[in-house]
């Protein structure tokens, strides 16, 4: 039995006696839905701690870590955006096919795929590059959620006023002023407006409610 903080390097040194095949209690931190995230999460945690040693602020370290991940995935992002723009250019022709074959779903699918092949557009091209990033971003979230180093770690702390922190005095706690959730919602809305729309315009309008929903959740 172990009672203490979830420090990865500390847990990694706990070798169970009866199950020598396991690599330590730290494995319990990196499993989600049966999928091991250890080989992705541990390097992310190491890079975050290494960055912290040079900048002295975990908030800045997290921002730099996010920037690094965005730079690494920039080619996939560009490929996804190009595919979505190509799909957007074909949208009027797709809508015309929908009007022509609205009572024949098989013919509509056949003609739509033929249109994509003619213009060499992959309908999944905008999604697959984004899906490839999901394990990395989830491992980033997992590494941050189990990092006890963030407990009582300040980002931009200006003190306290009437018992309320100003502003981010504990990265393990929520934003007491709710500035970050609002900024997240605004930037998410701007990103959606800048992203080429595909598919049903009604679905695109429904997606505009997502920033509101996520802002409320956060």
Secondary structure, DSSP 8 states (H G I E B T S, - for coil): ---S---HHHHHT---SS-TTS--GGGGGSEETTEE-HHHHHHHHHHHHHHHHHHS-HHHHHHHHHHHHHHHTHHHHHHHHHHHHHHHHTHHHHHHHHHHTTT-HHHHHHHHHHHHHHTT--TTHHHHHHHHHHHHHHHHHHHHHT-GGGTT--SEEEEEETTEEEEES-TTS--TT-HHHHHHHHHHHHHHHHS---S-HHHHHHHTTHHHHHHHH-
